[in-house]
Amino acid sequence: MYVATHPYILNHYYQEMPGGGQASARPPEAQNAAEPGWHFEYPYDPICQRSDPGRTVYGGTALTPNGDPVGLTAMGRMFNERAAALFGSQAVPVLGTEGGIWPFTTASSYQQDTRYPHYTRDSQGEGTLAMFEWSARLAPAWFFGVCLWKEDEYFETGYVRAIERMEQIAPMPKSVPAVSVMADGSGPIPLGAEGPGPIHGDPTHHMIILAPGIDASWFFDTAQAYWNTFRPVVTTLPDFIGFVPYNQSVAATIITPRDQMEAMTSVIQDRYPNVLIDLIVAEDVNAVRDLFNNRVYANQRFGR
């Protein structure tokens, strides 16, 4: 598995002023790819976090309630964190299929985000070279670089400083350490974790959770073939999930009237976020019976 992203970064990068601290930024004419102090970790870099503390790729602040993925590694980080939570993966390779710092056509400079310095035709070249070297030396092991977009603007519109700078310096190889593909579940339990952990492959346990008002005998009459085939735990108590330890996982098939769907889902997801929810609305008995029988015929425990 790998993830393809479009890591356009606008002007979300900078180089520190010598002695100025991590949140200082050189003006474009003072930037030099051969010198240290570059930052491409947006939105987790010091300038962004100073101006909008807590900003992430997911959200978390009033200024970016829906998240801010406009950085070199931002979407790759999001994919890796979500894949780790859902599947127990350790690292998913990320390939930037198009992106980088936009080259120039007619504008003399760009400053899409006023918190960061603008860039010019020359400084775009310094930033582009620094971006590739940062990717090789400082980016997470799962980040395998980016393809510059787009070819005609680099090679068919006249002089572009980035091409000249990259011709001057040999490419820096990226040393990728050996990383386990999947977590083995033997690591420490996260602080405050309650109930089951993430699902690695198939869930360890499968529970049928009946909403208030749905009798267990109704389920066994309606889904007898399904229960005989898959033998899930059947309960009316969502709290039963809490007895499953963190190194095991749970999928929960919730059978509920339509007016209790949101309440039943939230009571489980809010407390046990690692549980896979499989929701069935109990309105038409025949429809529910057909649904369960079809799952038996297809040897499919959960809905899709």
C-alpha positions as CSV (number, residue, x, y, z in Angstrom):
1,M,0.0,0.0,0.0
2,Y,1.1,3.5,-0.7
3,V,-0.6,6.9,-0.7
4,A,-0.4,9.5,-3.5
5,T,-0.8,13.1,-2.5
6,H,-0.7,16.5,-4.1
7,P,1.6,18.4,-1.7
8,Y,1.2,22.0,-3.0
9,I,2.7,24.1,-0.3
10,L,2.1,27.7,-1.5
11,N,4.5,29.8,0.6
12,H,4.1,27.6,3.7
13,Y,7.9,27.2,4.2
14,Y,10.7,29.4,5.4
15,Q,14.3,29.6,6.4
16,E,15.3,30.9,9.9
17,M,17.2,34.0,10.4
18,P,20.7,33.3,11.8
19,G,20.4,33.5,15.5
20,G,16.8,34.6,15.2
21,G,15.1,31.5,16.6
22,Q,12.9,28.9,15.0
23,A,10.0,31.3,14.3
24,S,12.1,33.9,12.6
25,A,12.1,34.0,8.8
26,R,14.6,35.4,6.3
27,P,13.4,37.6,3.5
28,P,13.5,35.9,0.1
29,E,16.6,37.7,-1.0
30,A,18.5,36.2,2.0
31,Q,17.4,32.6,1.5
32,N,20.1,30.1,0.7
33,A,19.5,26.4,0.1
34,A,23.0,25.5,1.1
35,E,22.5,26.8,4.6
36,P,20.4,25.2,7.4
37,G,17.3,26.4,9.2
38,W,14.6,25.4,6.6
39,H,11.0,24.5,7.7
40,F,8.6,22.5,5.5
41,E,6.6,20.8,8.3
42,Y,3.5,23.0,7.9
43,P,1.1,23.3,9.7
44,Y,3.2,22.1,12.6
45,D,6.1,24.6,12.1
46,P,6.8,27.3,14.7
47,I,5.4,30.2,12.7
48,C,2.1,28.5,12.2
49,Q,1.8,27.3,15.7
50,R,2.7,30.7,17.1
51,S,0.0,32.5,15.0
52,D,-2.7,29.8,15.4
53,P,-1.8,27.4,18.3
54,G,-3.1,23.9,17.9
55,R,-3.7,24.0,14.1
56,T,-3.5,20.5,12.6
57,V,-4.4,18.8,9.4
58,Y,-7.7,17.8,11.0
59,G,-8.8,21.2,12.5
60,G,-8.8,22.1,16.1
61,T,-8.9,25.9,16.0
62,A,-11.5,28.5,15.2
63,L,-9.5,29.7,12.1
64,T,-9.3,26.2,10.6
65,P,-12.2,24.1,11.9
66,N,-12.0,21.7,8.9
67,G,-8.2,21.3,9.1
68,D,-5.3,22.7,7.1
69,P,-3.5,20.2,4.8
70,V,-1.7,22.7,2.6
71,G,1.9,21.6,3.4
72,L,4.6,19.3,2.0
73,T,3.9,16.4,4.4
74,A,0.5,17.4,5.9
75,M,-1.7,15.0,4.0
76,G,0.8,12.2,4.3
77,R,0.9,12.7,8.0
78,M,-2.9,12.6,8.1
79,F,-3.1,9.4,6.1
80,N,-0.4,7.7,8.3
81,E,-2.2,8.7,11.5
82,R,-5.6,7.5,10.3
83,A,-4.2,4.3,8.9
84,A,-2.4,3.6,12.2
85,A,-5.6,4.2,14.1
86,L,-7.8,2.1,11.8
87,F,-5.5,-0.7,10.8
88,G,-2.5,-0.7,13.2
89,S,0.0,0.2,10.5
90,Q,3.4,1.6,11.3
91,A,4.2,3.5,8.2
92,V,2.5,3.9,4.8
93,P,4.7,5.3,2.0
94,V,3.6,8.7,0.7
95,L,4.4,9.8,-2.9
96,G,3.8,13.4,-3.9
97,T,2.5,13.0,-7.5
98,E,2.4,16.7,-8.2
99,G,3.1,19.7,-6.1
100,G,5.9,21.8,-4.7
101,I,6.3,25.6,-4.8
102,W,4.5,27.1,-7.8
103,P,7.0,28.4,-10.4
104,F,6.4,31.7,-12.2
105,T,4.6,32.7,-15.4
106,T,3.8,36.4,-15.2
107,A,3.7,37.3,-11.5
108,S,6.9,38.8,-9.9
109,S,6.2,37.2,-6.5
110,Y,3.7,35.2,-4.6
111,Q,2.5,35.5,-0.9
112,Q,-0.6,33.4,-0.5
113,D,-0.3,33.4,3.3
114,T,0.8,36.7,4.8
115,R,2.2,35.0,7.9
116,Y,5.1,33.7,5.7
117,P,7.5,35.6,3.5
118,H,6.7,36.1,-0.2
119,Y,8.8,34.3,-2.7
120,T,10.3,35.5,-5.9
121,R,11.6,33.8,-9.1
122,D,15.0,33.4,-7.5
123,S,13.9,32.5,-4.0
124,Q,11.5,29.9,-5.5
125,G,14.7,28.1,-6.8
126,E,16.3,28.2,-3.4
127,G,13.2,26.9,-1.7
128,T,12.7,24.1,-4.2
129,L,16.3,22.8,-3.8
130,A,15.9,23.1,0.0
131,M,12.6,21.2,-0.2
132,F,14.2,18.2,-1.9
133,E,17.1,18.2,0.6
134,W,14.7,18.6,3.6
135,S,12.7,15.6,2.2
136,A,15.9,13.5,2.1
137,R,17.3,14.5,5.5
138,L,14.6,15.6,7.8
139,A,11.2,14.5,6.5
140,P,9.5,11.4,8.0
141,A,10.8,8.0,6.7
142,W,7.5,7.4,5.0
143,F,7.8,10.5,2.7
144,F,9.3,9.7,-0.6
145,G,9.3,13.1,-2.2
146,V,7.3,15.1,-4.7
147,C,7.0,15.7,-8.5
148,L,7.2,19.3,-9.4
149,W,4.2,20.8,-11.1
150,K,4.1,21.6,-13.9
151,E,6.6,20.7,-16.6
152,D,5.8,23.4,-19.1
153,E,6.2,26.1,-16.5
154,Y,9.7,24.8,-15.7
155,F,11.0,24.0,-19.1
156,E,9.0,26.0,-21.7
157,T,8.5,29.5,-20.2
158,G,12.1,30.7,-20.1
159,Y,14.5,31.1,-17.2
160,V,13.5,29.3,-14.0
161,R,16.0,29.5,-11.2
162,A,15.0,26.2,-9.7
163,I,16.3,24.3,-12.7
164,E,19.7,26.0,-12.5
165,R,20.0,25.4,-8.8
166,M,19.2,21.7,-9.1
167,E,21.7,21.3,-11.9
168,Q,24.4,22.7,-9.6
169,I,24.0,20.2,-6.7
170,A,23.9,16.4,-6.9
171,P,20.7,14.8,-5.7
172,M,20.8,13.8,-2.0
173,P,19.7,10.1,-1.5
174,K,17.2,9.4,1.2
175,S,18.2,6.8,3.7
176,V,15.0,4.9,4.7
177,P,15.3,2.9,7.9
178,A,13.6,-0.5,8.3
179,V,10.1,0.0,9.6
180,S,7.7,-2.7,10.7
181,V,4.7,-2.7,8.4
182,M,2.2,-3.5,11.2
183,A,2.1,-2.9,15.0
184,D,2.1,-6.2,16.9
185,G,-0.2,-5.0,19.7
186,S,2.5,-5.5,22.3
187,G,3.3,-1.8,22.8
188,P,2.2,0.3,25.8
189,I,-1.5,1.0,26.2
190,P,-2.1,4.7,25.4
191,L,-2.8,6.9,28.4
192,G,-6.5,7.0,29.1
193,A,-7.4,4.2,26.7
194,E,-10.6,2.4,27.5
195,G,-11.9,-0.7,25.9
196,P,-10.7,-2.4,22.7
197,G,-7.8,-1.1,20.5
198,P,-7.6,-0.6,16.8
199,I,-8.6,-3.4,14.4
200,H,-5.7,-5.2,12.7
201,G,-7.2,-7.1,9.9
202,D,-10.3,-8.9,11.2
203,P,-11.7,-7.8,14.6
204,T,-11.1,-10.1,17.5
205,H,-14.7,-10.0,18.6
206,H,-18.1,-9.4,17.0
207,M,-21.0,-8.2,19.1
208,I,-24.7,-7.7,18.2
209,I,-25.9,-4.8,20.3
210,L,-29.7,-4.4,20.5
211,A,-31.1,-1.0,21.1
212,P,-33.7,-0.5,23.9
213,G,-37.0,-1.9,22.9
214,I,-35.6,-4.7,20.7
215,D,-35.9,-8.1,22.4
216,A,-33.2,-10.7,22.1
217,S,-35.8,-13.3,21.0
218,W,-36.7,-11.0,18.1
219,F,-33.1,-11.2,16.9
220,F,-32.8,-15.0,17.2
221,D,-36.1,-15.5,15.4
222,T,-35.2,-13.0,12.6
223,A,-31.5,-13.8,12.2
224,Q,-31.3,-17.5,13.2
225,A,-29.2,-18.5,10.1
226,Y,-26.9,-15.6,10.6
227,W,-26.3,-16.4,14.3
228,N,-25.8,-20.1,13.6
229,T,-23.2,-19.2,11.0
230,F,-21.2,-16.4,12.7
231,R,-22.0,-16.9,16.4
232,P,-21.6,-13.2,17.6
233,V,-22.0,-12.1,21.1
234,V,-25.6,-10.7,21.6
235,T,-26.2,-8.1,24.2
236,T,-28.3,-5.1,25.1
237,L,-25.5,-3.4,27.0
238,P,-23.0,-1.2,25.1
239,D,-20.9,-1.1,28.3
240,F,-20.0,-4.7,27.7
241,I,-17.5,-3.5,25.1
242,G,-15.5,-2.0,28.0
243,F,-14.5,-5.4,29.2
244,V,-12.5,-6.1,26.0
245,P,-8.8,-5.2,26.6
246,Y,-6.9,-2.8,24.4
247,N,-4.8,-5.5,22.7
248,Q,-8.0,-6.9,21.3
249,S,-10.6,-5.4,18.9
250,V,-14.3,-5.3,18.4
251,A,-16.8,-4.9,15.6
252,A,-20.4,-4.0,16.7
253,T,-23.5,-4.7,14.7
254,I,-26.1,-2.3,16.1
255,I,-29.7,-3.1,15.6
256,T,-31.8,-0.1,16.3
257,P,-35.0,1.7,15.4
258,R,-34.4,4.7,13.2
259,D,-35.1,7.2,15.9
260,Q,-32.3,5.8,18.1
261,M,-29.7,5.5,15.4
262,E,-27.7,8.6,16.3
263,A,-27.9,8.0,20.1
264,M,-26.8,4.3,19.8
265,T,-23.9,5.2,17.4
266,S,-22.6,8.1,19.5
267,V,-22.8,6.2,22.8
268,I,-20.4,3.7,21.4
269,Q,-18.2,5.8,19.2
270,D,-17.7,8.6,21.8
271,R,-16.5,6.1,24.4
272,Y,-14.9,3.4,22.3
273,P,-13.6,5.1,19.1
274,N,-11.7,2.0,17.9
275,V,-14.9,-0.1,17.5
276,L,-16.1,-0.8,13.9
277,I,-19.8,0.2,13.7
278,D,-22.1,-1.9,11.5
279,L,-25.6,-0.3,11.7
280,I,-28.9,-2.0,10.9
281,V,-32.2,-0.2,11.1
282,A,-34.9,-2.4,12.5
283,E,-38.1,-1.3,10.8
284,D,-39.4,-4.0,8.5
285,V,-38.9,-7.5,9.9
286,N,-38.9,-9.2,6.5
287,A,-36.3,-6.7,5.2
288,V,-34.1,-7.3,8.2
289,R,-34.5,-11.1,7.8
290,D,-33.5,-10.8,4.1
291,L,-30.5,-8.7,5.0
292,F,-29.1,-11.3,7.4
293,N,-29.9,-14.2,5.1
294,N,-28.1,-12.4,2.3
295,R,-25.0,-12.0,4.5
296,V,-25.1,-15.7,5.2
297,Y,-25.3,-16.6,1.5
298,A,-22.4,-14.2,0.7
299,N,-20.4,-15.3,3.8
300,Q,-20.2,-11.7,4.7
301,R,-20.4,-10.9,8.4
302,F,-20.7,-7.2,8.1
303,G,-22.4,-4.8,5.7
304,R,-20.6,-2.7,3.2
